[in-house]
Amino acid sequence: MTAIEATDLRYAYPDETLAVDGVDASIERGERVALLGPNGAGKSTLLELLGSLVDPDGGQVRYFGETTDADTVRSRLSVLTQNPADYLFNPTVREDLAYGPAQLDCDRAEVDRRVERVADRLDLDGLLSKPPFRLSGGEQRRAALASALTVEPDVLLLDEPVSNVDAANRKTILDLLDDLAADGVTLVVSTPDTELVPHVADRVLLLDDAGTIASRGPTRRILTDTDLLRDCDLRPPQVVRLFEGRTADVPLTVDNAAEQLDAAGLDTIE
Ligand SMILES: Nc1ncnc2c1ncn2[C@@H]1O[C@H](COP(=O)(O)OP(=O)(O)OP(=O)(O)O)[C@@H](O)[C@H]1O
């Protein structure tokens, strides 16, 4: 079943900047999709349109087959923007995490269960009683993600979820996204970072700086098309640049590359 079906989306800001121009996108349930493009390509705007945070000037977004009903969308879909303040507005982090499920009429015990479980998963246990404005920038981003997760969405749209996040927390977040995908949650991640894409997506919608889709396809096909990426002002992943032309099966990540070198008996270089 389709999770999100967008047709001919168009959005211009009040100053007439055309940020999204005629985008079609169909995202199946359980898929992991990246919105990849350079700065200013329209990724955040498209993510907000796909997540019903803003209404398009043209075109339409439908969810789960047919519905456009706002309550259904709110209960089954979470969007994480780049601004943690959109999610952190209560006196304590615990109340911010509890806000979504409480809005969905979960009872007190269920709300507490969700808050504890997500806080544990994102290493926020020690921060639950703090006011959110006392958290560091990275902690605020984790708390915002946690508040998007306590509604237990079927579809999660994330705008640059690991930008400005340290290595340990990046791993925590990427492992969590793997677990959510394994549980069947549909993931849409916007990023300008080609290095991140193999970790979060099986399919890519590639945007160019005109707010249109330049190409779409499986992650491997898009990330190994180095001319296409450069035409969109993106740098191909470093490991692709290193292995391009040296093997038919170009690895997309350093871990893939290490496995290939081991398999080829090149585990040490004299
Ligand atoms: N509030 C706004 N008013 C006017 N123009 C805007 C506004 N927000 C974004 N834009 C413009 O819309 C275009 C798309 O912006 P958007 O933030 O969607 O791009 P992006 O691909 O997410 O960029 P980045 O990678 O830098 O976050 C850009 O040209 C930007 O300058």
PDBQT file of the ligand as one rigid body, heavy atoms in Angstrom, charges set to zero:
ROOT
HETATM    1  N1  LIG A 301      10.502  31.320   4.564  1.00  0.00    +0.000 N 
HETATM    2  C1  LIG A 301      11.031  31.446   3.350  1.00  0.00    +0.000 A 
HETATM    3  N2  LIG A 301      10.787  32.542   2.593  1.00  0.00    +0.000 NA
HETATM    4  C2  LIG A 301      11.304  32.696   1.360  1.00  0.00    +0.000 A 
HETATM    5  N3  LIG A 301      12.065  31.766   0.749  1.00  0.00    +0.000 NA
HETATM    6  C3  LIG A 301      12.333  30.650   1.458  1.00  0.00    +0.000 A 
HETATM    7  C4  LIG A 301      11.844  30.429   2.773  1.00  0.00    +0.000 A 
HETATM    8  N4  LIG A 301      12.292  29.226   3.226  1.00  0.00    +0.000 NA
HETATM    9  C5  LIG A 301      13.029  28.716   2.213  1.00  0.00    +0.000 A 
HETATM   10  N5  LIG A 301      13.055  29.565   1.149  1.00  0.00    +0.000 N 
HETATM   11  C6  LIG A 301      13.723  29.367  -0.145  1.00  0.00    +0.000 C 
HETATM   12  O1  LIG A 301      13.143  28.211  -0.754  1.00  0.00    +0.000 OA
HETATM   13  C7  LIG A 301      14.148  27.452  -1.430  1.00  0.00    +0.000 C 
HETATM   14  C8  LIG A 301      14.127  26.025  -0.889  1.00  0.00    +0.000 C 
HETATM   15  O2  LIG A 301      14.487  26.068   0.493  1.00  0.00    +0.000 OA
HETATM   16  P1  LIG A 301      14.544  24.748   1.377  1.00  0.00    +0.000 P 
HETATM   17  O3  LIG A 301      14.838  25.162   2.769  1.00  0.00    +0.000 OA
HETATM   18  O4  LIG A 301      13.322  23.939   1.129  1.00  0.00    +0.000 OA
HETATM   19  O5  LIG A 301      15.796  24.003   0.714  1.00  0.00    +0.000 OA
HETATM   20  P2  LIG A 301      16.677  22.793   1.283  1.00  0.00    +0.000 P 
HETATM   21  O6  LIG A 301      16.978  21.929   0.111  1.00  0.00    +0.000 OA
HETATM   22  O7  LIG A 301      16.019  22.171   2.441  1.00  0.00    +0.000 OA
HETATM   23  O8  LIG A 301      17.989  23.563   1.736  1.00  0.00    +0.000 OA
HETATM   24  P3  LIG A 301      19.081  23.212   2.914  1.00  0.00    +0.000 P 
HETATM   25  O9  LIG A 301      19.832  21.985   2.479  1.00  0.00    +0.000 OA
HETATM   26  O10 LIG A 301      19.959  24.440   2.868  1.00  0.00    +0.000 OA
HETATM   27  O11 LIG A 301      18.324  23.041   4.206  1.00  0.00    +0.000 OA
HETATM   28  C9  LIG A 301      15.450  28.184  -1.220  1.00  0.00    +0.000 C 
HETATM   29  O12 LIG A 301      15.685  28.973  -2.357  1.00  0.00    +0.000 OA
HETATM   30  C10 LIG A 301      15.194  29.083  -0.008  1.00  0.00    +0.000 C 
HETATM   31  O13 LIG A 301      15.953  30.270  -0.090  1.00  0.00    +0.000 OA
ENDROOT
TORSDOF 0
